[in-house]
Amino acid sequence: MNNKAPQYQANTWTVPAGGRLEVARQAEFLICLEATAPFKIAFDNGTETNFEQGLTFTVKNQFNRIRIYNPHAQDISVRLGFGRGDVTDARLVVSGSVEVETTAPSVIDTIDVFTVGAGASALVDGADLRRQELAVRNLSDTDDVWLRGDAMTTAGGLLLKASEGALLTASAAVYAYNPNGAGVDLSALSIRKEV
């Protein structure tokens, strides 16, 4: 049983191109908080293994030192957190850009039920750069239709089977082609941003 008090410490090192850095540190876990490139790491007298930002290594007892190897032709920077005990890091570490949207779409346009004639093509919804999603439902119990990006009357695109629906995330015009011998009813909703 380990009665040691929880401990945590983070440090940043620069490891030269092709170089190795040895760090004496007693810990039960190691987390890579930041790294400018993947690297290799060895614990105590163990063999080197691949390591990178976001990975954590945990042992039952403890390790006493680590060896960081930079296999790259340029220097790298690594920030490592060493700890003992039940220490949990709930911070989010993200590299690169993250796209977020803070508001929900504010307009839902109902497209009335419409019929696509036998062997014909019909516009479901025209091009709209504000549109985020287009929900289309095939109201027929037996006949399939094709969702397409043009008004052609040939099979191809996305097959929308009888009684099924599709959610499209496109701002381009969407057409439906009905290859059947009778008209097919469709319904749709357009979800778009308010300008």
N, C-alpha and C positions, 0 to 999 in steps of 0.2 A: 504494500500500500504506500502511495506517495503522499506524504504530509507536507510537502514543500508549498510555500505560498505562491500563488500565481504571479508570474512575471512576464513582461513584454517589453521589447526594445526594437526599434527600427533604425537601420543605418543605410546610407547610400555610399557606394563605391564606384570608382571608375576603373575598369579593367582594360589594360592596354591591348592592342591588336595582337593576337596570338599568345597572350600572356595568361599567367595563372596567379590567383590571389588566394592566400590561405587566411582564414579567420578562425581564431580560437573563441568558441562560444558554447557554453553548455545550454542545451535547450531540448525540448521534447517535440517542438514543431517549428517549421520554417515556412514562411509564405513569401512569394515574390510579389511585391506590391507594384513595382515598376521595373521595366527593362527595355532599353532601346533596341534590343535584338535578342532572339533566343540564345541560350548559352548552355554550357555543360556544368554539372555540379557533382561533387563527390562528398560523402559523409564519412567522417573518421578515415579509416583506411580502405573504404569501399571503392568500387570502380565508378568512373564518371558516367553520368546519365544525362539525357536532354532535360532542360528545364526552361521555363519562360514565365512571363507575367501571368498572374492569376492562379498558378499552381501552388499547392501546399504539400509538404512532406511531414508526416507525423510518425513518431516511434513510440513504443510502449514504455521504454525507460528514458533514455536520453542519448544524444550525440554530443561530442565534445568539440568538434571542429568541422569546418567545411572547406572545400577547395573549389573555387570558381574558375572555369576555363573559358576563355574567349577565343573561339575558333575563327573569328572574322578578321578581315584585313583592316578594320578600323576599331578604334576604342569604343567600348560600350559602357553604359551607366546602368547599374542595378540597385534597386532599393529593396532590401530584405527585412522582414520582421521575424524576430526570434522570440519564442515564448515557452513558457512552462505552465502547466495547469490548464484549467478550462477557460481559456480566453478566446472569445469569439469576435471576429472583425466583421461587422455588418455594413461597412462602407462599400459603396459601389466604385469599382475601379474600371474606367472605360478609356480606351485609346481610340483615337479617330473621332469622326464627327457622328453625332446622333441627331436624327431628325425627329422632332416632336411637334405635335399639334395641340394647342391648349384649349381649343374650343370645338365643340361638336358641330357637325353640319347643321345649318339652321333652316334649311328648306327641304321638304319632301314633296315632290310633285307626283300626283297620282295620274297615271296615263289610263284613261278609260279603256274598258275591254274593247278590243278591236278584232276584226276578222281578217285573216290572210287568205285570200281567195285561192282556189284550186290551181296548182301549177304556177302560182304567182309569188312575187316578192313584195313586201311592205316595209316601210320605215317604222321601226319600233320607237327610236328616239334619235333626234339629230345631234350632230356634234355640239359639245358644250364643255369648254375648258373648266367650268366651275363644277361639273359633275364629278362626284367621287365614286359613286356606285350606281349601277342600274340593275334592279331586280326584275327578272322576266319569268312569267309562269305560263306554261302550256296548259290550257283549260280543257283540252281534248282528253277523253279517256282512252282513245285508241290510236290517234295519229301523231306522228313525230314531225317536228319542223327543224330547220337548220337556222342557227343564228350566224350572220355573216357581217363583214365589214363593207359590203357593197350590195347593190340591188340585183345582182346576177340571179338567174333562175336555174342554178345547178346545185347539186349536193356538194357540201363542203363547209367548213367552219366548225361550229360547235353544235353537235346534235342535241336537241332538246326533246327528250322522249316524252311520250304522253304522260300527263299529270305531273311532270317534273318542273322544277324551277332552276334558274341559274342566277348567280350574282356576279356581275361583271364590274371590274374596276378600270374602266376605260372612259376617256372623254370623247372618243371618236363616235361617228354615227354608227348605229346598229340597225341592221335589217333582219327580217325573218323571211325565209323561203319555205313555201309549203309545197312539197312534191306530191301531195295526195290528190285524189279526185274530188274532194269536197273541202269547203272552207274550214279553217281551224281558228278558234278563238284564243287570243293571248291577253294577258294583263301585265302591267308593269308599274314600277315605282322608280323615280329618279331621285337620288339623294345628292344634293349639291350644296356648295357653300354660298352664303349670301354675300353679295359684293358690297 
